[in-house]
């Protein structure tokens, strides 16, 4: 099983529009992809350390059965969603991804 995580970082001003975009566009499109394990799609707000907040982060993760399946998701649904995210936010929302595999 492969866990795919994308962390999105943004200024607090972009948070509302980002969450709306995720709920209306991003998450529904991923939920319709048959290669993503049903029920594994999750979006979490990352808690900040300290009192001054100059950025807000969210982590989105889901499981696929194999890395081959993940690459299929990323080449199709993922590519379309990345393009939509950039078209909507430009550099106001930055994302980086991590691929993980279960070890125990």
Phi, psi and omega in degrees: 000135181249130175257126179247126182236133171238127176258128179252133181238137183206164171286152180306329179298333182271352188300312182299312180295323179297312181296321177297315178299316180298315183290325185267332187239299192293303184295317177300322180294317178294322181296334180276350180282117183294345182276348177271130182301126182303134178083359184265351183285119183221143174238127182233142172275132179274126181288137182273146173263135180090176187264325181277125181244110177253352174211157179236142181232145175232145176244128177247129178219156177202164179252146168232156183297321183216168177294329175301315178297319179300314181299325176296314178301312183294325181285339184246273182302315182299319180295315179298319181289323177297317178296319179294321179296314179294319179298323182280319189244348184059232179265008180288337175234121181248137179235147171221145188242155177224136175255129181231154175234148180291141179239353181195000000 
